[in-house]
């Protein structure tokens, strides 16, 4: 593997001083880019695109050709893992992901098992191919959904505002949900370890739906299983540490517990005050975030102003990775993205030179 020409992200995640604040964007390869939409149309469907390593490389590199980003992220989907368990994933235009076979009954839960790694070979092929294509340009991020977030889709069968089937199971049959989470924790750890073996240099765990839990339930049903994943990960590869980022949307109440979970960085959504987050967490872990994705719907100058506001809230201290507070919107203005990327580079350099 080629040595890294730009390791700014890795140094920031290790809370080392950097010349500027590194930047990448959740869902940076996506529908806001015209070139992505052309590639997806060529593929014929999202699933066909996701299962083509060659096309995954193409879309993973597209944002790097437009913007001075400090990382690439493998093009995949968190639902690849439960799909490999035989739940029948499909994507319906305008509706999002759906499972043909949700897991709700006791016998369905009993049959659930972590998938054979061979069933996710296309994901690892995409990791290997993307890493080769990067040729040391920037680090490659691998990822997975948290055990709880995957369970939300697996039980509900689709995305939901309040996941009533999942919540019914949580309160009426918590034993069934714990069984699902145990299987998911093993499957997620296996998937992330395989991505590291294939060449991923950073890992991220997306706990997208953890914020829909009560405080007690978050610890029991979400964070406890994310912790299991972290405990099972290979944390060294190619002579350096593989840092792990934990992101819980709506997780602002539990920042201290997240920081103590075994991760190297906590991702903040846009509702969290970075100053408060750093006061509560200290220097135990790095922080990632947390521009409101809706700021990218505004004209470039307004988006630039919002990026500067985020940078100044975090301050010049080491250990900050600039990102959005959630995934980029398909309606985002590519020119506003360019303005934000430029502002992060130039303003964070200025902040560090004056500190």
C-alpha positions in Angstrom: 0.0 0.0 0.0 1.2 3.5 -0.8 2.3 5.8 2.1 -0.1 8.6 2.9 0.6 12.0 1.3 -2.0 13.6 3.5 -2.4 12.1 7.0 -4.0 15.2 8.5 -7.2 13.4 9.4 -5.3 10.6 11.2 -3.3 13.2 13.2 -6.4 15.1 14.2 -8.1 11.9 15.4 -5.0 11.3 17.5 -5.5 14.8 18.9 -2.1 15.9 17.5 -1.6 19.5 16.2 -2.3 20.0 12.5 -1.8 22.9 10.2 -5.5 23.2 9.5 -8.7 21.4 10.5 -9.2 18.3 8.3 -12.5 18.0 6.5 -14.7 15.3 5.1 -18.5 15.1 4.7 -20.9 12.4 5.6 -22.4 11.1 2.4 -19.9 13.2 0.4 -20.4 10.8 -2.6 -24.1 11.2 -3.2 -27.0 12.7 -5.1 -26.1 16.3 -4.8 -23.3 15.7 -7.3 -24.4 15.5 -11.0 -21.6 13.1 -11.8 -22.8 10.7 -9.1 -26.3 10.8 -10.6 -24.9 9.9 -14.0 -23.0 6.9 -12.5 -26.0 5.7 -10.6 -28.1 5.9 -13.8 -25.5 3.8 -15.6 -25.6 1.2 -12.8 -29.4 1.0 -13.2 -30.2 1.0 -9.4 -28.6 1.8 -6.1 -28.2 -1.8 -5.2 -26.4 -2.5 -8.5 -24.1 0.4 -7.9 -23.4 -0.7 -4.3 -22.5 -4.2 -5.5 -20.1 -3.0 -8.3 -16.6 -2.4 -6.9 -15.6 -0.6 -10.0 -18.5 1.9 -9.8 -18.0 2.2 -6.0 -14.5 3.4 -6.7 -15.7 5.9 -9.3 -18.2 7.5 -6.9 -15.9 7.4 -3.9 -13.3 9.5 -5.9 -15.8 12.0 -7.4 -16.0 14.4 -4.5 -12.2 14.3 -4.2 -11.9 15.5 -7.8 -14.1 18.5 -7.0 -13.0 19.4 -3.4 -9.9 19.5 -1.2 -11.2 16.8 1.2 -8.9 15.0 3.7 -10.5 11.5 3.4 -12.4 9.2 1.1 -15.1 7.0 2.4 -15.9 3.6 0.9 -19.1 3.7 -1.1 -21.5 1.2 0.5 -24.6 1.2 2.8 -25.0 0.3 6.4 -27.8 -2.1 5.5 -25.4 -4.4 3.6 -24.9 -6.3 6.8 -28.6 -7.2 7.5 -29.1 -7.8 3.8 -26.4 -10.5 4.0 -28.5 -12.1 6.8 -31.2 -12.8 4.2 -33.7 -10.1 5.0 -34.2 -9.1 1.4 -33.1 -5.5 1.0 -34.6 -3.4 -1.7 -34.6 0.4 -2.4 -37.8 2.0 -3.7 -37.6 5.4 -5.3 -39.1 8.0 -3.0 -39.5 5.5 -0.1 -35.9 4.5 0.8 -34.8 1.1 2.0 -37.1 -1.8 2.8 -36.7 -5.3 4.0 -38.9 -8.1 2.5 -38.4 -10.2 5.7 -38.4 -8.1 8.9 -37.4 -9.9 12.1 -40.3 -9.7 14.6 -41.4 -13.2 15.7 -39.5 -15.3 18.2 -38.7 -18.0 15.7 -37.3 -15.4 13.2 -35.1 -14.0 15.9 -33.9 -17.4 16.9 -32.8 -18.2 13.3 -30.8 -14.9 13.0 -27.1 -15.3 12.6 -24.1 -13.2 11.7 -23.6 -13.5 7.9 -20.9 -15.5 6.2 -18.1 -13.0 5.4 -18.2 -14.2 1.8 -21.7 -12.7 1.4 -20.1 -9.2 1.9 -17.1 -9.8 -0.4 -18.3 -7.1 -2.7 -17.9 -4.5 0.1 -14.3 -5.7 0.8 -13.6 -5.6 -2.9 -14.7 -2.0 -3.0 -12.5 -1.2 0.0 -9.5 -2.8 -1.7 -10.1 -1.2 -5.1 -10.7 2.3 -3.6 -7.6 2.1 -1.5 -5.6 1.2 -4.6 -7.1 4.0 -6.6 -6.3 6.5 -3.9 -2.6 5.6 -4.1 -1.9 7.3 -0.7 -3.7 10.5 -1.6 -5.8 10.6 1.6 -7.0 8.0 4.1 -9.9 5.7 3.4 -12.8 5.5 5.9 -14.7 2.2 6.4 -18.0 2.1 8.2 -21.0 0.2 9.5 -24.2 0.9 11.2 -24.4 0.4 15.0 -26.1 -2.8 16.2 -29.1 -0.8 17.5 -29.5 1.3 14.3 -29.4 -1.9 12.2 -32.0 -3.5 14.5 -34.3 -0.5 13.9 -34.5 -1.3 10.2 -34.5 -5.1 10.7 -37.5 -5.1 13.1 -39.4 -2.2 11.5 -38.7 -3.3 7.9 -38.1 0.3 6.8 -37.2 3.7 8.1 -39.7 5.3 10.4 -40.2 8.4 12.4 -40.8 6.5 15.7 -40.1 2.8 14.9 -43.2 1.4 16.7 -42.5 -2.3 16.0 -39.0 -1.9 17.4 -40.1 0.0 20.5 -42.9 -2.5 21.1 -40.2 -5.3 21.1 -37.9 -3.2 23.4 -40.5 -2.8 26.1 -42.6 -6.0 25.7 -39.9 -8.5 24.7 -36.5 -7.0 25.5 -35.0 -10.5 25.4 -35.7 -10.7 21.7 -34.1 -7.3 21.0 -31.0 -8.3 23.0 -30.7 -11.4 20.9 -30.8 -9.4 17.7 -28.3 -6.9 19.1 -25.9 -9.7 20.1 -26.0 -11.0 16.6 -25.6 -7.6 15.1 -22.6 -6.7 17.3 -20.8 -9.8 16.1 -21.7 -9.1 12.5 -20.7 -5.4 12.6 -17.4 -6.2 14.3 -16.7 -8.9 11.7 -17.5 -6.4 8.9 -15.4 -3.6 10.3 -12.4 -5.9 10.9 -12.7 -7.2 7.3 -12.7 -3.6 6.0 -9.5 -2.9 8.0 -7.9 -6.0 6.5 -8.9 -4.9 3.1 -7.3 -1.5 3.6 -9.6 0.9 5.5 -7.5 3.3 7.7 -10.3 4.9 9.8 -13.6 3.4 10.9 -16.9 5.0 11.7 -19.9 3.6 13.5 -23.2 5.2 12.5 -25.7 5.1 15.4 -28.2 7.0 13.4 -31.3 6.1 15.5 -29.7 5.9 19.0 -31.2 9.3 19.8 -34.7 7.9 19.7 -34.1 6.1 23.0 -34.6 7.1 26.6 -31.4 7.7 28.7 -31.6 4.3 30.4 -32.5 2.5 27.1 -29.6 4.2 25.2 -27.1 2.6 27.6 -28.7 -0.8 27.6 -29.7 -1.2 23.9 -27.3 1.1 22.0 -24.1 2.1 23.7 -23.5 -1.3 25.4 -23.5 -3.0 22.0 -21.4 -0.3 20.3 -18.9 -0.9 23.2 -18.9 -4.6 22.3 -18.1 -3.8 18.7 -15.1 -1.6 19.8 -13.8 -4.3 22.1 -13.7 -6.7 19.2 -11.9 -4.5 16.7 -8.4 -4.8 15.4 -7.0 -1.4 16.3 -3.6 -1.6 14.6 -2.9 -2.0 10.9 0.1 -1.2 8.7 2.1 -0.1 11.7 -0.4 2.6 12.9 -3.6 2.8 15.0 -6.9 2.5 13.2 -9.1 5.2 14.9 -12.8 4.7 15.3 -15.4 7.5 15.3 -18.8 7.0 17.1 -21.7 9.1 15.8 -25.1 9.1 17.5 -27.6 11.5 16.0 -29.5 13.1 18.9 -26.8 11.9 21.3 -26.0 15.2 22.9 -27.2 14.0 26.3 -24.7 11.2 26.5 -21.4 12.7 25.3 -19.5 11.6 28.4 -20.6 8.0 28.0 -19.9 8.0 24.3 -16.4 9.3 24.9 -15.8 6.5 27.4 -17.0 3.8 25.1 -13.7 2.9 23.5 -13.9 5.2 20.5 -11.2 7.7 19.4 -13.6 10.4 18.3 -17.2 11.4 19.0 -19.3 12.8 16.1 -21.6 15.6 17.1 -24.9 16.4 15.4 -25.8 20.1 14.7 -27.8 20.5 17.8 -24.8 20.3 20.1 -22.7 23.3 21.2 -19.1 22.4 20.5 -17.9 24.5 23.4 -20.1 22.5 25.7 -19.0 19.2 24.2 -15.3 20.0 24.7 -16.0 21.2 28.3 -17.8 17.9 29.1 -15.4 15.6 27.2 -12.1 17.4 27.7 -9.3 15.9 25.7 -10.3 12.3 26.1 -11.2 11.9 22.5 -11.3 14.0 19.3 -14.6 15.7 18.2 -16.1 15.6 14.7 -18.7 17.9 13.3 -21.0 19.7 13.3 -22.3 22.0 10.5 -26.1 21.8 10.0 -26.4 20.1 6.6 -29.2 22.6 5.8 -26.5 25.3 5.6 -25.5 23.8 2.3 -28.9 24.7 0.9 -27.9 28.4 1.3 -25.9 30.5 -1.2 -22.1 30.0 -1.0 -21.4 33.1 1.1 -23.9 32.2 3.8 -22.6 28.6 3.9 -19.1 30.0 4.3 -20.2 32.1 7.2 -21.8 29.1 8.9 -18.6 27.1 8.5 -16.6 29.8 10.1 -19.0 29.9 13.0 -18.5 26.2 13.6 -14.7 26.5 13.4 -14.7 29.3 15.9 -16.9 27.4 18.3 -14.5 24.5 18.3 -11.5 26.8 18.5 -7.9 26.1 17.4 -7.1 23.4 19.9 -6.1 20.0 18.3 -8.6 17.2 18.0 -11.3 18.6 15.7 -12.4 17.1 12.4 -14.8 19.3 10.4 -17.9 17.5 9.2 -21.6 17.9 8.9 -23.9 17.1 11.8 -25.5 14.5 9.6 -25.4 13.4 6.0 -25.3 15.9 3.1 -28.7 16.6 1.6 -29.4 15.6 -2.1 -30.5 19.3 -2.4 -27.2 20.7 -1.3 -25.6 23.3 -3.6 -22.3 22.0 -4.9 -21.0 25.6 -5.0 -21.8 26.0 -1.4 -20.0 22.8 -0.6 -16.9 24.3 -2.4 -17.2 27.5 -0.3 -17.4 25.5 2.9 -14.3 23.4 2.0 -12.3 26.5 1.1 -13.4 28.3 4.3 -12.4 25.4 6.5 -9.0 25.2 5.0 -8.2 29.0 5.0 -9.9 30.0 8.2 -8.6 27.1 10.3 -5.1 27.8 9.1 -5.5 31.4 10.2 -6.8 30.4 13.6 -3.9 28.1 14.2 -1.3 30.7 13.1 -2.7 33.1 15.7 -3.0 30.7 18.6 
